[in-house]
Amino acid sequence: WINAPPWVAGMTTETLSADIFNVILGNGECGAEALRVCQRLEELRDKQILSELIAGGPPELETKWGDCLAVTLQKAAPQGQNAEYAAFQQMGGHWRLLDLLSDVRQTDPSMRDRFYAQFNVPDLLSALLAALGTDGQLNVAAHCCARNLARSSILRQQLASAVPILVDNLEEDRLVQAAAAALCNIACHGETKAHAVECGAVSRLVVQLRRAELSPVAAEDVVACLGVLTGNHEAGIAALFALAHTDGVDLVFGPFLTCLQQEDAFALQCLSLDVVLGLCTASVKFRTWTVNESSLVKVDLPRLLRSEDASVRMSALKAAASLAGVSGFISLFQSSGGVGALQSVLEREVPGPVAGLMVRSVSSDPFAERREPTQRDLAQHLMSKILLI
């Protein structure tokens, strides 16, 4: 579709728009078409063509997609469903359809407002808030919708009242990933973040992170939510340290380090390192514990520096550079194979024309911003610091 001639792509988009509209306004006889439309939307996830389709509104140009969905969601499920429609309902029904329609990460500012305006419908948002407290697969899909719509600052404000129910749903193993993802987007600023902490979100998230059954993908959403609630937020940090005082340091912070050992879960590893480093910045005592008593310097950092994933290696280098000045770091890092791990980074990275932690980009402008350090810059800096070169 993306590589099709413009006239073919236009026909395809127009046809899909009409199909979506028919499914939204349809009944129990449109189950097969609903399943086909959902499959097509999954194939177009995060594609520009889908973003343009949604921003343009439904075929009935006097209304919004959100208006159409609000009308349908307020109706009772049709009687005498066929097998296909029952399957559509099992996967979340029209909430799943809304999830697929709204799960587009907007990178084009000019389209962002038009896209989210399609869902800025009071009746739709009210139905969504009510659905978060229901049971079944519809509830999971509704949480995904809340996550998607909360990417808009305007819609996020209108979903703020969902915080208590989302925090409660963190205790549900079936809902924890979707609830954490939704809470992460809704409670990312100001009063909603404070409200989430007051409702007990931090302790519930940590308890879930301890679960051996929690998948790496679900753990990623849990850690991301913890990062939001503790990032530059004294109340969130205080709640986490208070929990450590009650339950023990290993039980509270150990799960973050366990996340670093999840093979091939690169995003989870980076997120976990970011959260740990944020806590290190907030507390000298925690920073000292992390370096001298946890497994981070003795085991995790040398291994992560040898990761096949560039983002993991960069996160590990930044962590090492941040902690290098803590008493005990250099001796522990050296004895744990850290120097060899740094050497492996240097062997991977081809030397550039310039070096140094803060190197000015090649430019005729004397006030040009300094570029971010490369992996090689950080590795050389750490090597010189450790070996006192």
N, C-alpha and C positions, 0 to 999 in steps of 0.2 A: 504493500500500500504506500509506504513512504517513498519508494522509488518509482511509483507509477506516474504516467504523464499527468499534468495538472487537471485535465478534463476528466480523467478516470478517477483521480483522487477526489475531485469535487463530487462526482456522482456517488462514489462510495460513502463519503461523509454525509451527503444528503439522504442516502438510503438508510444509513445507520441511525441518523437523527430521527427519521420517521419510525424506524423499528423500535427505538427506545421509547418514543412517545406512545406508540401503540401498546407496548408492554406495560407502561405506567398506567395507562387508562384501561387496560384489558381486564379480563376476568379469568376464572379457572380454566378456560379453554385455551389460554395463551401460554401454558406452561412450557411447551417445547420451544416456542419462540423466545421466551424469557431466558431459558437456559442457553440458547444460541447467542442471544445478545450479550449475556454475561461473559461467555467465552470470548466473544469478539472484543469486549471492553478489556478483559484481562490481557489480551494480546497487544492492545494499544496503551497499556499502562505507562504513564509518564511520557507519552509521545506528544509532540506538538500538535498533531492533527486532532487528538482528543481534546486537548486544551482549547483549541479554536472552536471545536464543535460545541463544547459546553458553554463557552463564553458567548457564543452566538445565540443561545437560547433555543427553545423547542420550535418546531415548525409553526406553531401558533404564536406568532411574534408578539402578541399583546400580553403574554404571560411569561413566567420564569419556570425553569425546571423545578425549582423548589415549590412553586405553587401547585404544579401538577402532582408532585410527590406527596405534598401535604394532604391534598384531597383524597388520594388513594390510601394513605396510611391511616386516615381517620375512619375508613370503612372497615367493617368486619370482614374477616376472611371468607371468601365465597364458599358455599356449600357444594358438595359433590365434586371435589377436586379430582382431576385426573392424576395419573402417576407422575407426569412431568411437572405439573404445578406443585404437587406435594414435594417433589425433589427440590424445586425452586424455593419453596418455603423452608425446607430443611436446611438449605444453605444460607438462610437469612432473609429470603424474600426481597421485598422492596428496600429493606435496609441494606441488604447486600448490594442491590443495584445502586443505591445512593453511595455506598462505600466505593464502588468502582468508578462512579461518575466524579466523585470528589477527590479521589486519591491521585492527584496530579500535582507534582511539586513545581510551583510557578517560578520560572527563572526570568520571565519577561515582565518587567514592571508595568508596561503598558497594557498587558492583558490581565494582570493579577486582579485589579479591581473589578473588571467586567466578569471575570470567572467567578469570584466569590460572591458577587452581587446576585448571581443566579440562585444562591442558597440562603441569602439574607431575607428569609421569609418567617415572620413570627410564628405562624402556625406550624411550620416545619420544625423549627427549633424547640417549640413547646412539646411537640410529639417526640422529638429526640430525647429531651430531658426525661420525659415520662418513660420512654423505652429502656433507659439505662437501669431502671429498677425492676424490670421484668425478668422472667426466667427463659431458658432455652437458647437456641441458636440465634434467634432474633436479637437477643441481648448482646451477644458477642459482636454481631454485625453493627449494632447501634454504637457500641464503644469505638469501633473502627471509624464510624462516621464522625464521632466527636473528635477523635484524633485528627482526622483530615481537616474538618472545618475550623478547628482551633489554630490551624496554621495562619489564619487570617486574624489580625489583631481586633478587627471589628466584631467578628463572630466569636472570638475568644471571650470577649467581655460578656456577651450574651449567654455564654455557656458556663460562666463562673459559678452559678448555683449548683452545678453538678459535682463540685468538689467533695462534699461529704459522702455522696453515694459512691463515687469513684474510689475514695479511700476505703469505704466498707467493702467494696468488691475486690480490693487487693487481697482479702482473706480467702477468696474463692479461687482454688487452684485452676479451675477451668477458665476464669476470667482475668487472672493476674496479668498476663501479657497485654491484653487489650486495655485493661484498666490503667496499667502503668503508662502505656503509650499515650492514652488520652489525657491522663493527669499531667504527664510531662509537658504536653503542649498547652493545656489550659492553665496550669498553676506555675507558669514560668516567670511571672512578674508580680511584684508588689503584694497587695493584699491577698490575692489568691494563693500565692506561695506560702505566706504566713498562715492562712486558713488551713491549707493542706497539712502543714506541720502540726498545727493545733489539733487537728482531727486524728493525729496519730499515724500519718502516712509513713514516716521514717521507720518506725519500729516494724510496721507491717511489711514494708519492702525488704528490710533486712531479714526478717523471718523467711520470706519467700526465697531470698537469695541463698539461704542455707539448704534449701531442698535439693537433694541429689537428683530428683526427677526433673528439675527445671532445665529445659533445653537451653542451649547457648543462645538461640534467637530470642527466647523469652527473657533470659538473663540480661541480654543487651538492653531491652526496654526497661527492665527493673533498675539496672545500673544507671542508665541515662536519666531516669526519674530521680534517683538518689542524687545524681550530680546536679540536677536542676535545683532540688530542694536544699542542698548544702552549699551550692556555689555562691560565694559572696553573700551568704545569708546566715547571720549569727544564730538565729533561732533554730535553723535546720542543723547547723553544726553542733549546737548545744544539745539538741535532741539525740544526735548520733553518739556524742561522747557520754551523755547521761545513760544511754542504753549500754554502752561499753562498761560503764562503772557498775551497772546492775548485773549484766549477763556475762561480763568478762571480755577482755580485749580480743582474745582469739576468736570467740564466737561471733563477734560483731565485725571485726576487720578481716578475719581469716577468709570469709567467702570472696572478698575482693581479690585476694591473692590467688584463690582457687581459680577464679575467672582467667587469670593470666596463664594458667596451665591448660586451658581449653585449646586443643590443637585445631588449627585452621579457623578459629573464631576470631579473626583479625580485628573486626570492629569492636568486639567485646573486650579484647585485650587493650586496645587503645583507650576505650572509655574507662575501663577500670584503672588504668594508670593515671588518667586525668583526674579521676575522683580522689585517688590516694594522694596525688601531688597537691591537689587543692586543700586537702586536710592537713598535709605537711606544712603548707604555707600558713594555715590558721593556728597551728599549735606546735610550739617548740618541743614539747614533751612527746607528742605523737611522732614528730619528725625523728627524734632520737630513737624511739621504739622501732619505727619503720626501718631505719638503717641498721641498728645493732641487734634487734631481737626477731624481726620478722624474716621471711624468706626472700624478700625483695632483692636485696643486694647479694645475698649469699647464693641464690639459686636463679631467681627469675630474670633479673636484668642481663646477666651474661647469656642466658638462653635466648631471650627476646632480641638481643643484638645480632644474633645469627639467624633471625627469622627470614623466610623467603619473601615476606611482605614488606615493602618499603615503608608503609605507614607505621607498621609496628616497630621497625628499626628506628625510625625517626622519633617515635614516642619514647622508646627506651633510651635513646641518646639524650633527649631533653630531660628525662627523669634523672639520668645519671649526672648530667651537668647541674641540675637543680640541687641535687643532694651531695655533690662532691665536697662541699665545704663542711659537711656535718662530721663531727668527731667520730672516727671509726670507719668511715666510708672507704677511704683509700686502702687500708690494710685488708678489709674484708673483700673488697672488689678485686684486689690483686690476687688474694689467696683462692678466690673462686673462679679464676680463669677470665677475669674481666679484661685484662690486657690483650689476651688472645682474641677475645670477642671484638674488641675495638680494631685490632689488626685485620680481622675478617671484613669489617666495614670498610676500612681503607682499601682493601684489595678489591672490593666490589665497585667502589666509586672511582671513576676516572678523574684524575686531577684536573681542575679548571684552570683558567688563566690567572686567577687571583685567589688568595686565601685569606682567612681571618674570620673571626666570629661575626663582625659587623663590617661587611664589605660594601663600599659604595658602588652602585651599579654604573656601568659605563654610560656616561651621559655628559653632554656639554653643560648641563645645568649644575652649578656648584652646590646647589641646595637640594639636589636629587635625594630621594629617600634611600636609606641604606637597605640592601636586600636582606632577606632572611638567611640565616646560616644554612649551608647544605649539610648533609650527613657527614661528608668528609671534613668540613669545618669543625663540626662538633666533636668528631672522633679525634682529630688532631689536637683540639683544645684539651680534651680529657686526657689524652695520652701524655701531653706535655705536663699537665697538672699532676698526674699520677707518678710519672717518672721524673718529675722535677727538671724537665728539659728547659 
